[in-house]
Amino acid sequence: MDTAQRNIDFHRLVRDAPLINHICFDACSKTVKIIYSSTVPLSHTTLDRKRVDTEKSEDRIYCIQVQYPDFPLILQFFGDTCPLLKGTTVDFVVTASQNAEIEEVIRKALDVKLRHVEAFTGLVNGTSFLLRNIEAESFTYSFDESQKYEFQTLNTESIYPYLLINIRTGVSVVLVDGPNKFQRLGGSSIGGASFLGLSELITGVNDIEEMMDRALKGSPEEFDIFIRDIYGDRAANFNMDPHLLAASFGRVTRAQTIRRAGEFDDQSKNNAILSLLRMVLYNVSQIAFMLSEMSNVKRVFFNGFLVRNRPIVMKTLSFACNYWSGGKLKACFLRHENYTTGLGAFLEGCPNADMYWKEYCSGSTALGRFVPVEPLETGFKTQTFALKCARFKAAPFCLLVDKDGKPDAIDFNTDDEARDFWIQILDNTIAQLTELAIASQSGCPDQEDVISRAKDFEHDFVKTMDTIKEHHVAYGNSNARNLLEVREQILQEKGFDDIYVQKKHEEKLSAVSELPTVLASIDKLKEAGDEKAVVEYVSRCLLAGNVFDWGAKEVVKLMSSEEGLSFQSAIERVENRPWLFDGFDSYYKKHKEYKSVLIFVDNSGYDYILGVIPFARELLRNGAKVIICANTLPALNDLTYREMIELAPELKKADADLAKFIDSEQLMFVQSGQESPCLDARRVHEDLNTVVQKYETDLVIIEGMGRALHTNFNVKFKCDTLKAAVIKTQWLADRLQGKMFSVVFKHELGTK
């Protein structure tokens, strides 16, 4: 292969290479993990359809795993293309026995100094970092035949304490009590090396991948003794399962002859490897259970090269932990556990380590070993994991009841019909989004570049959807929220930060001009003295505004038709009461009692200006403090925090009352920290919690299909909530036993 082609290939693997400012190497026995960071400048799509550089940037962390034979090529590429590294000090983690040679190679290739980091420190810090930041980092694996992954999201409060069982050459058990607070409790000499050594000694097989493949085909009956072999039918008298393992390789002592490795046929090799694997893992699991009991820890994570998302290993550990603990202890695993040590070491020199880092799916391969990795042009395979820094601290929304509970109304990991429907919907919109992306930057002088980037988006998103079709747990939880967020990430990666920016602006101008008329209609109703009619009208405005959604296929047809879709016609489309979910009377009964109201808004333009603002205005007139919360970054045609702030002067011009409320800060604006059409309240901007706690919010309003139906529909809050949306897809209407444009106006009392 020529040098030019190789460099193109490496640039695909080593993203943002010229901007790398810090790097760490984790040298293991057969692989090297490379963790590095880059500060990437961000661009912005303007209203005149151009793409311009901004003064803002985004910090990203990339993790790469390569085999030792391929490491010199990668290292040479770093040396040639990463000028910011020259002369710096980089982190080096020693997790292999002989590293002097590779250390010298790194020094010469990069012209750097090495700083050694203690492996256990990196292991613990990296694990805690992943659990704190990455959604669905932790998972359990079923020990039956279903091969089911159950993903968890943990917040900072619920992570600690935990046990970390590291199955490498031997076994180490670490108790982690808090950030930078851990101690080694014990371990065992019977670990990964024991399995590898004995497997090779007995069967002659010396490759771990072949061992795992053979174990899957093996049966323990040839070598192991079970309870039934000892007690027969009397096993039930002792309350023991006759199928339980009694003695690993115990049957060998009953054999008339002892066979040597060369005498094993293929099936016997498979059986021996499986029996060895079970022997090691049962021993590890028993140690894990005993130490968890001694330290009163309920959560145990297994990692190390023997685990690595291998189904047979996870299944065995899950079964053994369940057995030893009587069902009290579940074995937990990590999606990115092979990067924990290197990542933790890297973070010691990272200035933003305490900020919120999100999984950057656009720069990551799928769930570890679960999805096969395609070889690069250079011929070797590698895995990557990427994160991006949100540059703020995140925490669970302070009014959530279950801070670790999933927000999604439908779990695509368990609902095949829902997953297939959503993937089909997204597949059908790819061409349209590609056209929108090109149109949003039609003012750029280099249209070939715009089209090329848009086609790259189309290719990458199709590839991602194909991966999820084949392996629905490829990126952890599969749901509408994550699928939409992955799509936005790929668009942003290709330089399309906001493909709806022009449509949002046009709709904003139209809505602002219409706002005085809508407010005048409300004031006229108010003069008539029928307060309930006023509250119902502004509720219908709230719902009518939600009809305007460029992310809903049926609505796009209406808005793109010759007649268009006016706000008045949208109000008329709101069905008469009783609604599908009708909590209006409950809300009306309490609406004057609320003193502090938080509103999560949905779409820009008509939805916000003619829907949310009139509704909020009535609450403000009742004396309530109103806090409106919008996305931090663009997603579809959703309102962003920046756009909301820029709109405030326009609202003040449109209405004297709004001007008074904004100037006095009775009406406030805050950002959610989100960048999705849905709402995951388990990770919100720290400013949001600060404001909500300061003003003692007693009503949360969640508006829109993405935030109130696809997510949070079943989520419980400590205070009262109002979940409002118009159903704009036939499939969801059928699921909820409604019809197109059915209304959800769900008023729920808080748990306090």
FENWOMO-V106788 format. One line per field, one symbol per residue. ss: DSSP state (a for helix, b for strand, c for the rest). phi: phi as a letter, one per 30 degrees, with the letter a starting at -180 (. if undefined). burial: 1 if it has 9 or more other ideal C-beta (glycine too) atoms within 8 Angstrom, else 0. A space follows every 10 residues. Layout:
ss = ???
phi = ???
burial = ???
This chain:
ss = ccaaaaaaaa aaacccaaab bbbbbbbccc bbbbbbbbbb bbbbbccccc bbbbbbbbbb bbbbbbbaaa aaaaaaaaaa acaaacccbb bbbbccccca aaaaaaaaaa ccbbbbbcaa aaaaaaaaaa aaaccccbbb bcccccccbb bbcccaaaac cbbbbbbccc bbbbbbbbcc bbbbbbbbcc caaaaaaaaa aaaccccaaa aaaaaaacca aaccbbaaaa aaaaaaaacc ccccbbbcca aaaacccccc aaaccaaaaa aaaaaaaaaa aaaaaaaaaa aaaaaccccb bbbccccccc aaaaaaaaaa aaaaaccccc bbbbccaaaa aaaaaaaccc ccccccbbbc aaaccccaaa cccccccccc ccbbbbbbbc cccbbccccb cccccccbcc cccccaaaaa aaaaaaaaaa aaaaaaaaaa ccccccaaaa aaaaaaaaaa aaaaaaaaaa ccccccccca aaaaaaaaaa aaaccccccc aaaaaaaaaa aaaaaaaaaa aaaaaaaccc aaaaaaaaaa aaaaaaaccc ccaaaaaaaa ccccccaaaa aaaccccccc bbcaaaaaaa cccccbbbbb ccbccaaaaa aaaaaaaaaa acccbbbbbb bccccccbcb aaaaaaaaaa aaaacaaaaa aaacccbbbb bccccccccc cccbbaaaaa aaaaccccbb bbbcaaaaaa bcccccbccb bbbbbbccca aaaaaccccc ccbbbbbbcc cc
phi = .ddddddedd dddcdhedcd babbccccdb bbcccbbbcc dccbdcdcic cbdcdcbbdb ccbbcbdedc dedddddedd bcdddeiccc dbccbbdbbe ddddddeddc hbcccdcddd ddeddddddd ddccdhdcac bdccddhccb dbbccedcdc dbccccccec bbcccccleh babdclladc bddddddddd ddcidbcddd edddddcdbd ddcccceddc chddeddchb dddddcadhd dddcddbcdc edcddedddd dddddddddd dddddddedd ddddchccbb ccbjdddhhd eddddddddd ddddciidcc dcbcdcddce dddddeddcc dcddddccdc ddcbdddhdd cecdddedjc cabbbbbbdd iadcadedcd dcdcdddddb cddccddddd ddddededcd dddddddddd bddddcdddd ddddddeedd dddddddded bdcecjdcae eddddddddd eddcjcdadc eddddddded dddceedddd ddddddddic dddddddddd deddedddad cceddeeddc dddibcdddd ddddddddde cccddddddc ddddcbbccd ccddieeddc cddeddeddd ddjddbcccb edbdahcddc dddddddeed ddddaddddd ddddidcbbb cdicbbdcbc ddbbdedddd ddddchecbc cccjdddccd bidcdcbdcd bbcbacdbbd ddeddcibbe idccbccbdd dc
burial = 0000111111 1011111011 0111111100 1111111111 0111110011 1000000111 1111110101 1011111110 1101110101 1110100010 0110111011 1101001011 1111111111 1111111111 1100000010 1111100010 1111111101 1111110000 0101101101 1111110111 0111100000 1101100101 0111111101 1000100001 0101110111 1000000000 0001000111 1111111111 1111111110 1100101001 1111111111 1111111111 1111100010 1111111111 1111111101 0000111111 1111011101 1000010101 0111111111 0101111011 1011101101 1110100110 1110111011 0011011111 1101000001 1011111101 1101101100 1111111111 1111111111 1111111111 1111101101 1101100110 1100110000 0011111111 1111111111 0101110110 0000101001 1011000011 1111001101 1001011111 1111111111 1111111111 0101111111 1101111111 1011001101 1101101111 1100011111 1111111111 1111111110 1100101111 1111111111 1110101011 1111111110 0110010001 1111111101 00
